[in-house]
Amino acid sequence: MKKVILFLIVFSLTLFAQWNKIEVIQYPYIYSALFSGDDIYVGGDSLYISRDRGLSWNSVCPTNQPIEITALYKIENVLFLGTYGEGVFLSSDNGENWVQFNSGLGIFANYAKKFISSGDTIFYGTDGGGVYFYKLNTDSWQAYNENLPDNIAWSTNDIVISGNNILLSAGASGFYYIRPKGSSAWIEKRLVSPTGGYTTPNTFLPFNAIVFTGSRAGIFRSYDYGDNFEYVGINALSLNVVSFVDQGNRVYAGLTRANDFFVWYSDDFGSSWNPLYHEFQGLKKLFIYDNKIWAATNDGLYFTNLPPLNVEPDLEIKNFVLEQNYPNPFNPKTVIQYKIGKRQLVSIKVYNVLGNEVATLVNEYKEAGKYQVEFDASNLSSGVYYYRLQTDNVSLTKKMILQR
């Protein structure tokens, strides 16, 4: 019963947006998308192209029959298209004509996941064949799998460039990998969940000098280009983080739970997260283009207008403050200070790492002002807990550690 109540508490604050579906694309599964100037390229069972920012569409197929198009990338007027089974195709005329380009690829490298680039080098993550690279104007791909165990790390989840590092998540064994540019091999790393186990990243987002990553255990943040991560995530429910996008200083996280997806955002570099959207399709990836947020789902391609970065809810959030508890770690008592911007119903509750409510500290109307409340954890076991301040339109969460 607590989980049901918790679900209603967290997501009763969510804004339900008017999402628009691109009805011309009738194939339900959207695997990839690329936005370039006025052109939009969308990968489903064919390549769908709009030359006018989504007003009209046509489709082309680089093979003789429909095939899943799972990766799209553009560099120096060359389009890279990755398929699930037929490898890589290139186009130099904005997608009108295609040439297959699989020279140097192993058989399992014909299953594309993602392209990225650094300078004139394209890196290609595959689903089963590991990682390859290609230098522009050469004639072949080259393997880039040194020190990647083929039994657990050749199926790419995500690959990005962060500073001087290439970050790779692959497989499902709780590992990710770093390879400094110019180094001879990948370095194996672990992402530690709040419960102390290991969790596999689904996605990365390099964001200024920060890197975000997300998994089934929540959201994590790194200040050293991905070498180490700290947990900063949303733990109110069991949500699987599958995508990040950014706009200015705001980061959006796309999360899934069963057949729903949610969009949360942070305006303080991941220190706190707030709900924005709750929809009812399986999410694959988020994109931002033309002041809209686009969702590639298992029910087609959707978009909705982004809220301005300085709308009233954001201004109100600045007038609401949830301080870090002190002392922290603590045993068994700690004090939580908070600030309310205007009179309204205020709730502060404490949750364990499973998302179960363990204490209600505040649940009453408060006038604008600064307050503090004591939390006594004498009846709780050692571990990580989360406390959440909620009002009609603000939701702030922080982590604390009970250490006996």
C-alpha positions in Angstrom: 0.0 0.0 0.0 2.9 2.4 0.7 4.2 2.0 -2.8 0.8 3.0 -4.3 0.6 6.0 -2.0 4.2 6.9 -2.9 3.4 6.7 -6.6 0.5 9.1 -6.2 2.5 11.5 -4.1 5.4 11.8 -6.4 3.6 12.0 -9.7 0.5 14.0 -8.7 2.9 16.9 -9.3 3.7 15.9 -12.8 2.7 18.3 -15.7 0.7 16.5 -18.4 1.8 18.0 -21.7 0.1 18.0 -25.0 2.3 15.6 -26.9 2.0 15.5 -30.7 2.6 12.3 -32.7 4.2 12.3 -36.1 1.3 10.3 -37.7 3.1 9.9 -41.1 5.6 7.5 -39.4 3.3 4.5 -38.9 6.0 2.0 -37.8 5.7 2.1 -34.0 9.3 1.5 -33.0 11.6 4.5 -33.3 15.2 3.5 -32.7 17.2 6.6 -33.7 16.9 10.3 -34.7 19.1 13.0 -36.0 18.4 16.7 -36.2 20.5 18.8 -38.6 19.5 22.3 -39.6 16.0 22.1 -41.2 16.4 18.3 -41.7 15.1 15.6 -39.4 16.1 12.0 -39.9 14.3 9.2 -38.0 15.1 5.6 -37.9 12.4 3.0 -37.8 11.8 0.2 -40.3 13.0 2.7 -42.9 14.7 6.1 -42.9 12.1 8.9 -42.5 13.2 12.3 -43.6 11.7 15.8 -43.2 13.3 18.8 -44.9 11.1 21.4 -43.2 11.5 20.8 -39.5 8.8 18.1 -39.3 6.0 19.5 -41.4 6.2 17.0 -44.2 8.0 13.6 -44.5 9.2 11.0 -47.0 10.9 7.7 -46.5 13.9 6.0 -48.1 15.4 2.5 -47.5 19.1 1.9 -47.9 18.5 -1.8 -48.4 16.1 -3.7 -50.7 13.7 -4.4 -47.9 12.7 -2.8 -44.6 15.3 -3.0 -41.9 15.6 -1.5 -38.4 17.7 1.7 -38.5 19.3 1.9 -35.1 22.0 4.6 -35.3 22.3 7.9 -37.2 25.2 10.4 -37.3 26.4 13.3 -39.5 29.9 14.7 -39.8 31.4 16.9 -42.6 28.2 16.5 -44.7 28.5 12.7 -44.6 25.6 10.8 -43.1 26.3 7.5 -41.2 23.4 5.1 -40.9 23.6 2.0 -38.8 21.2 -0.9 -39.2 20.4 -4.0 -37.2 21.8 -6.7 -39.4 23.2 -5.1 -42.5 25.9 -2.9 -40.9 26.7 0.7 -41.9 25.7 2.8 -44.9 27.0 6.2 -45.9 25.4 9.1 -47.8 27.0 12.2 -49.2 23.7 13.8 -50.5 21.7 14.2 -47.3 20.2 10.7 -47.4 19.0 10.4 -50.9 21.5 7.7 -52.0 23.4 5.2 -49.8 26.5 3.1 -50.1 27.1 0.2 -47.8 30.4 0.5 -45.9 31.3 -2.6 -43.8 34.9 -3.1 -44.7 36.9 -4.2 -41.7 33.8 -5.1 -39.6 33.3 -8.5 -38.0 30.0 -10.3 -38.5 28.4 -9.2 -35.2 29.4 -5.6 -35.9 26.6 -5.4 -38.5 24.3 -4.7 -35.5 24.6 -0.9 -34.9 24.0 0.9 -31.6 25.7 4.3 -31.8 28.2 6.6 -33.7 30.2 9.3 -32.0 33.2 11.3 -33.3 36.4 13.0 -32.1 38.1 15.2 -34.7 38.2 13.2 -37.9 37.7 9.8 -36.2 34.3 8.1 -36.0 33.7 5.6 -33.2 31.1 2.9 -33.8 29.5 0.9 -30.9 27.8 -2.3 -31.9 25.5 -4.9 -30.4 27.7 -7.9 -30.2 30.8 -6.9 -32.1 32.4 -4.4 -29.7 33.7 -1.0 -30.8 35.3 0.1 -34.1 36.8 3.3 -35.4 37.1 4.9 -38.8 39.2 7.9 -39.9 37.5 10.0 -42.5 38.7 9.4 -46.1 40.2 6.0 -45.3 38.8 2.8 -46.7 38.1 0.5 -43.6 36.9 0.2 -40.1 39.4 -0.9 -37.4 38.6 -2.8 -34.2 39.0 -0.9 -30.9 38.4 -3.7 -28.4 41.7 -4.1 -26.6 40.9 -5.3 -23.0 37.2 -5.6 -23.6 36.0 -9.1 -22.6 34.0 -10.3 -25.6 31.6 -12.4 -23.4 30.2 -9.4 -21.4 31.4 -6.1 -23.0 30.9 -6.3 -26.8 27.2 -5.3 -26.7 27.1 -1.5 -26.5 24.6 0.4 -24.3 26.1 3.8 -24.8 29.4 5.4 -25.9 30.3 9.1 -25.4 33.3 11.4 -25.4 34.0 13.2 -22.0 37.1 15.4 -21.9 40.0 13.2 -22.9 38.1 10.0 -22.1 35.9 7.8 -24.2 33.2 6.2 -21.9 31.6 2.9 -22.9 28.8 1.1 -21.2 28.4 -2.5 -22.5 26.6 -5.7 -21.5 24.7 -6.1 -18.2 27.3 -7.1 -15.7 27.7 -3.9 -13.7 30.8 -2.7 -15.6 31.6 0.4 -17.7 34.8 1.2 -19.4 37.1 4.2 -19.9 39.7 4.7 -22.6 41.8 7.9 -22.5 42.4 9.1 -26.0 45.7 7.7 -27.3 45.8 4.9 -24.8 46.3 1.2 -25.8 43.4 -0.4 -24.0 40.1 0.0 -22.1 40.0 0.3 -18.3 37.3 -1.6 -16.5 35.2 0.4 -14.0 32.3 -0.3 -11.6 29.2 1.8 -10.9 28.1 1.3 -7.3 24.4 1.5 -6.6 23.0 3.1 -3.4 22.5 -0.3 -1.9 26.2 -1.2 -2.4 25.8 -3.5 -5.4 26.9 -2.9 -8.9 24.7 -1.5 -11.7 25.2 -1.1 -15.4 24.9 2.3 -17.0 22.2 2.6 -19.7 23.2 6.1 -20.9 25.7 8.9 -20.4 25.5 12.7 -20.8 28.7 14.8 -20.9 27.5 18.2 -19.5 30.1 20.9 -19.3 32.7 19.5 -16.9 30.2 17.0 -15.4 29.1 13.6 -16.7 25.7 12.1 -15.8 24.9 8.4 -16.1 21.7 6.5 -15.4 20.8 2.9 -14.7 18.0 0.9 -13.1 19.5 2.2 -9.8 18.9 5.9 -10.6 21.0 8.9 -11.6 24.8 9.4 -11.0 27.1 12.3 -11.4 30.9 12.6 -12.1 33.2 15.6 -11.7 36.2 13.8 -13.2 35.1 12.9 -16.7 33.6 9.6 -15.7 36.3 8.1 -13.6 34.2 8.2 -10.5 30.4 8.6 -10.0 28.3 9.7 -7.0 24.6 8.9 -6.7 22.3 11.9 -7.1 19.2 10.1 -8.4 15.5 9.8 -8.1 14.7 7.1 -5.7 11.0 7.6 -5.0 10.1 4.7 -7.2 12.0 2.0 -9.1 12.6 4.0 -12.3 15.0 2.9 -15.1 17.0 5.9 -16.5 17.3 5.5 -20.3 18.1 8.9 -21.7 19.5 12.4 -20.9 19.3 15.6 -22.9 20.3 19.2 -21.9 19.1 22.7 -22.7 21.2 25.6 -21.4 21.9 24.8 -17.7 18.9 22.4 -17.4 19.3 18.6 -17.7 16.4 16.4 -18.5 16.3 12.7 -17.6 14.0 10.2 -19.3 13.0 7.3 -17.1 10.8 4.3 -17.6 8.6 2.2 -15.3 6.7 -0.7 -17.0 5.0 0.9 -20.0 5.1 4.5 -18.7 7.8 7.0 -19.2 8.7 10.1 -17.1 10.7 13.2 -17.7 12.4 14.8 -14.7 14.7 17.8 -14.8 17.4 19.5 -12.8 18.5 23.1 -12.8 21.3 22.7 -10.2 23.6 20.2 -12.0 21.9 17.2 -10.7 21.7 18.0 -7.0 17.9 17.9 -7.0 15.3 16.6 -9.6 11.7 17.6 -10.3 9.0 15.9 -12.3 7.9 17.4 -15.6 6.0 14.9 -17.7 4.4 11.5 -17.3 3.3 9.7 -20.4 2.2 6.2 -21.4 4.6 4.7 -24.0 7.8 2.9 -23.7 10.6 5.5 -24.0 13.8 4.8 -26.0 15.5 8.2 -26.2 14.9 11.9 -25.8 16.0 14.7 -28.1 15.8 18.5 -28.0 15.3 20.4 -31.3 13.5 23.6 -32.3 12.6 24.4 -28.7 10.7 21.1 -28.4 11.5 17.9 -26.6 11.1 14.8 -28.8 10.5 11.3 -27.6 11.4 8.2 -29.6 9.1 5.5 -28.2 7.7 2.1 -28.9 4.6 3.8 -30.2 6.1 6.3 -32.6 7.8 9.7 -32.5 6.3 12.4 -30.3 7.1 16.0 -29.5 5.9 18.8 -27.2 6.9 22.4 -26.7 9.5 22.9 -24.0 8.5 25.1 -21.1 10.6 28.3 -20.9 13.6 28.0 -18.6 12.3 30.9 -16.4 8.6 30.1 -15.9 6.9 30.7 -12.6 7.4 27.1 -11.2 11.2 27.6 -11.6 11.1 31.0 -9.9 9.1 29.4 -7.0 11.7 26.6 -6.7 14.3 29.2 -6.0 12.3 30.4 -3.1 12.1 26.9 -1.7 15.3 25.4 -0.1 15.9 22.0 1.3 19.3 22.0 3.2 21.6 19.1 3.7 20.9 17.5 7.1 23.4 18.1 9.9 25.2 16.2 11.1 25.6 13.8 8.2 26.4 10.9 8.7 24.4 10.9 11.9 23.5 8.6 14.8 20.6 8.5 15.7 19.4 12.1 15.3 19.9 14.8 12.7 18.4 18.2 11.9 16.9 19.2 8.5 16.5 22.9 7.7 14.2 24.1 4.9 12.7 27.4 3.5 9.2 27.9 2.2 8.5 30.7 -0.3 4.8 31.1 0.3 2.0 29.6 2.5 1.0 26.2 1.4 0.8 22.5 2.4 4.3 21.1 3.1 5.3 17.5 3.3 8.7 16.2 4.4 9.0 12.4 4.3 11.8 9.9 4.6 12.3 6.9 2.4 14.7 4.0 2.4 16.7 2.9 -0.6 13.8 0.7 -1.8 11.5 3.7 -2.0 9.5 2.7 1.1 8.3 5.5 3.4 9.8 5.2 6.8 8.9 8.5 8.5 6.7 11.6 8.0 8.4 14.6 9.5 6.1 17.4 8.3 2.6 17.3 6.9 0.9 20.6 7.5 0.3 24.1 6.1 3.3 26.4 6.6 3.7 30.2 6.2 6.6 31.6 4.2 9.8 31.4 6.2 12.7 29.2 7.4 12.1 26.1 9.5 13.9 23.1 10.9 12.8 19.6 11.9 14.6 16.9 13.8 14.7 13.3 12.5 15.2 10.6 15.1 16.2 7.3 13.4 16.6 5.3 16.6 14.3 2.5 15.3 16.1 2.2 11.9 19.1 0.3 10.7 22.3 1.8 9.3 22.2 2.8 5.7 21.3 5.4 3.1 18.0 7.3 3.4 16.3 10.0 1.4 14.2 12.9 2.6 11.9 14.7 0.3 10.2 18.1 0.6 7.0 18.4 -1.4 4.5 21.2 -2.0 1.9 21.8 -4.7 4.5 22.4 -7.3 7.9 21.8 -5.8 9.7 18.5 -5.1 13.2 18.5 -3.6 15.1 15.4 -2.4 18.4 14.9 -0.6 20.4 11.9 0.7 21.5 11.2 4.3 23.4 8.4 5.9 22.6 6.7 9.2 25.8 5.3 10.6 25.7 3.4 13.9 
